[in-house]
Amino acid sequence: MAGRVHRCSHGPGRQPTRPTDFRSAIGSVGRKMMTHLVGGRWYTTAQLADVLGIDSSSLRRWRTANPPCGPAYVRVSPRVVKYSAADVEEWLQSLRTDPTKAAA
């Protein structure tokens, strides 16, 4: 379309840098991490809030806190945030309190 202005987060006149090979982009992280990130279960903010029984605004507030708190997340785009089930599980395990150890 003639006269249409391209607006993107990388700014006008600049092209985003994208490696030609995805494996080279992940560097030392390796294939195991790539498989985990791509093949695992992912939640939206609303879905995770429902699973945790909290309001989605809590997750948003935790993401914008300084320093951020809550489970790790991936910002897929300026408006889309995803949470890995593995990261949520790890975060919940870090919050776990064992009553027998807490009483000691």
C-alpha positions as CSV (number, residue, x, y, z in Angstrom):
1,M,0.0,0.0,0.0
2,A,1.5,3.3,-1.1
3,G,1.9,5.9,1.6
4,R,1.6,3.5,4.5
5,V,4.1,4.1,7.3
6,H,5.8,1.1,9.0
7,R,5.6,1.4,12.7
8,C,7.5,-1.1,14.8
9,S,9.3,-1.2,18.1
10,H,12.7,-1.2,16.4
11,G,12.2,2.4,15.2
12,P,11.9,4.1,11.9
13,G,14.5,3.3,9.3
14,R,16.1,0.5,11.3
15,Q,15.5,-3.2,10.6
16,P,15.5,-5.6,13.5
17,T,18.5,-7.9,13.7
18,R,17.6,-11.5,13.1
19,P,20.2,-14.2,12.8
20,T,19.7,-16.5,9.9
21,D,20.1,-19.6,12.0
22,F,17.9,-19.9,15.1
23,R,20.4,-22.2,16.8
24,S,23.2,-19.5,16.6
25,A,20.8,-17.0,18.2
26,I,20.5,-19.0,21.4
27,G,24.3,-19.4,21.7
28,S,25.4,-21.3,24.8
29,V,21.9,-21.9,26.0
30,G,21.8,-25.0,23.8
31,R,19.2,-27.2,22.3
32,K,17.8,-28.5,25.5
33,M,16.7,-25.0,26.6
34,M,15.3,-24.3,23.1
35,T,13.2,-27.5,23.2
36,H,11.9,-26.6,26.7
37,L,10.9,-23.1,25.7
38,V,9.2,-24.1,22.5
39,G,7.6,-27.4,23.5
40,G,6.4,-26.6,27.0
41,R,3.0,-25.4,28.3
42,W,2.5,-21.6,28.2
43,Y,-0.1,-19.4,30.0
44,T,-1.4,-16.0,29.2
45,T,-1.7,-13.5,32.1
46,A,-5.4,-14.3,32.4
47,Q,-4.9,-18.0,32.3
48,L,-2.2,-18.0,34.9
49,A,-4.3,-15.8,37.2
50,D,-7.1,-18.2,36.9
51,V,-4.9,-21.2,37.7
52,L,-3.4,-19.4,40.8
53,G,-6.8,-18.0,41.9
54,I,-5.6,-14.4,41.8
55,D,-6.6,-11.3,39.9
56,S,-4.7,-10.8,36.6
57,S,-3.8,-7.3,37.9
58,S,-1.6,-8.9,40.5
59,L,0.6,-10.5,37.9
60,R,0.8,-7.2,36.0
61,R,1.7,-5.4,39.2
62,W,4.4,-8.0,40.0
63,R,5.9,-7.6,36.5
64,T,6.2,-3.8,36.8
65,A,7.4,-3.8,40.4
66,N,11.0,-2.6,41.0
67,P,12.5,-5.1,41.4
68,P,10.1,-7.4,39.5
69,C,8.7,-10.2,41.5
70,G,6.4,-13.2,40.7
71,P,7.1,-15.9,38.1
72,A,9.5,-15.4,35.2
73,Y,7.8,-14.4,32.0
74,V,8.5,-13.8,28.3
75,R,7.3,-10.6,26.6
76,V,6.4,-11.9,23.2
77,S,5.3,-8.4,22.0
78,P,4.6,-5.1,23.7
79,R,1.1,-6.4,24.5
80,V,1.6,-10.2,24.9
81,V,3.2,-11.8,27.9
82,K,3.5,-15.6,28.4
83,Y,4.4,-17.6,31.4
84,S,6.1,-21.0,31.1
85,A,4.5,-23.7,33.2
86,A,8.0,-24.9,34.3
87,D,8.9,-21.3,35.4
88,V,5.7,-21.0,37.4
89,E,6.3,-24.4,39.0
90,E,9.8,-23.3,40.0
91,W,8.5,-20.0,41.4
92,L,5.8,-21.8,43.4
93,Q,8.4,-24.3,44.8
94,S,10.5,-21.3,45.9
95,L,7.5,-20.0,47.9
96,R,6.8,-23.3,49.5
97,T,6.9,-23.5,53.3
98,D,7.3,-26.8,55.0
99,P,5.5,-26.5,58.4
100,T,7.7,-29.0,60.1
101,K,10.8,-27.0,59.2
102,A,9.2,-23.6,59.8
103,A,8.3,-24.7,63.4
104,A,11.9,-25.6,64.2
